[in-house]
Amino acid sequence: MSQKVRLKLAIADHPHTAAIRDGSIEIEGVDAEFVTVKPQIGAFRRMVRDVEFDVCELAPTTYIIARAYGAPFVGLPIFVVRRFHHGGMLVKPDSGIRHPKDLEGKKVGVRAYSVTTGVWIRQVFIDEYGMDNDKVTWIVDDEEHVTQLQLPANVQHTPEGVSLADMMASDQIQAGVEAAAGIGRTGAPTGGWQEVDTSMYVDLIPNAAEAEAEYYARTGVYPMHGTIVVKDEILAEHPWIARSLNDAFTRAKDEWLAKLNSGEATGKGADKYRALQEIVGADPLPYGIEENRATIEALEQTAFKQGLTPRRMTMEELFVDPTKAPVRV
């Protein structure tokens, strides 16, 4: 066997990745140095701007945009966070906004236009509910991770020192994406943000769970987050690392799934993925290109449609198939 390759990895501490981070599951052939960045959003920015890590967990839309502009790293089809996005757009109960098309002509808050949560919500509203995205004014209070991104004309920035949460409370915007992706926080994402109570608002789509189940059954699209990327130069010199990473992440996930299914895994995250199993089946965190082809193609297509990428991207440009990578010798 060749000498181990030392790699710096920035991966969030999910229950199904913890065994990799603590070393109980080794990445074959890799001497791993893990860097903890909280929130992980800070690592997104450091990776796309400075290519600081050898392996990094990135938001998938951020990754696709960066790759379209020539970023020297490539994705592996390992998606460590999943959720649907029919829900998550908040409005005031008395706003009169009852349908995604009602957002046309309105101002809507999202932390940044390329935030993956916002991109997936827009995909649903455009493709499933007929919303004309060009007729919505998107208000952002953060900069985009990828500096080359040219924003569409219907994206505006908040006034200096004013948060989306403030604007929602004062009716300067009429709707907003929930939680850290929008009106649920104040402060910069790379450090020091504070949560804001949004319990006074309601979800634009009240029957989101039922709509998500129908949508998945019909389309096979299961929105992903947490995409693992690797520097091109690493895979050029050591192509087997793609397989080693995939094997380690798969083993860690499988061990966690056994705990999830036995009831040993507990907490909010476990409850979330058990609920998702009711929609997508036994594996709520599917890895692999073919297992995720419909989802990857949907995100790539909608990123272009929403004005986030300068051109269309092929699957081969975006993802390496780790099952076809050589083994370490």
C-alpha positions, 0 to 999 in steps of 0.5 A: 500500500502507498503512504497515506495522503494527508487531507484537510476536511471541513465536514459538519458534525452530523450523527451519520458523519460523526464516526468519520470525524472521531476516527472510529471509521477511517477513510482508507488511505487518508490521514484526515485532519478535520476542521470544525467551522461553526456554522458550516456556512463559514466553510462554504465561503472559505472553500469557494473563495479561497479553496481552503480545504481538500474536502468540504461539505458545501451547499449544493447550489453554491457548489453548482454556481462555483463549478460553473465559474470554474472552481477547481473542485468537484462533487461526489454524490454524497449528500449528508442533509436532506429535506423537502421544501414545499414548506418554509416560506412564511407569511403573516396570517392576515397578509392575504397571501394564500398561494405562491402566485400571490408572491408576484409583485411582492417583496420576499426575504431570503438571506442570499439569492443563492441560498439552497433552501431558497432555490429549492423553494423557488423551484417548487413554486415555479414548477409546481405552482406556476409562480413567475419568479421574475415578478417577485422582488427578492430582498437579501441581507447577506452577500453571495458566497460565489463572488462572480455571481451576477444577480438578476435585476429582481434581487435587492439588498436590505438597507445597511444594518437592517435585517430581514427579520426587522423588515418582515416585522415592519411590513417592508417585506411581505414574506420570508424564508424561515430560519437561518436562510431568511427571517429567523435570524439576524447577524452575519452568517460567518459568525455571531448570528442570533435566532429570531422568533417567527412563531407569529407567522404561518407557512404559505403552504399549510399542507406541505407534508402531504404535498411533498409526499405526492411530489416525490412519488410523482417526480423522484426529486428529493432535495439535497443539501450538504454536498461533499466536494474534493479538490480536482488536483487531489483526485487527479493525483489520487483518483482512488480517494473518491472511492475511499471517501464514499466507502467511509461515508456510506459505512458511517451512514449505514451504522447510523441507520441501524440505530435509527431503525432500532430506536437507539438514535434519538433527538430532533434529527432522528425524528426528522429522518424517520418522518422522511422514511415514510416518504422516501423509503428505508434510506432517507440519505441516499448516496450515488449518482443514479439514486439522485439523478432526478434531484441533481438534474432538477437543481441544475436546471432550476439554478440556470432558470433562476439566473444563478448559473451562466450556462447549463452543466452536465452530470459529468462536469458536476459529479464524479462517480466514486463507484467507478473510481479505482481502488487504492493500491 
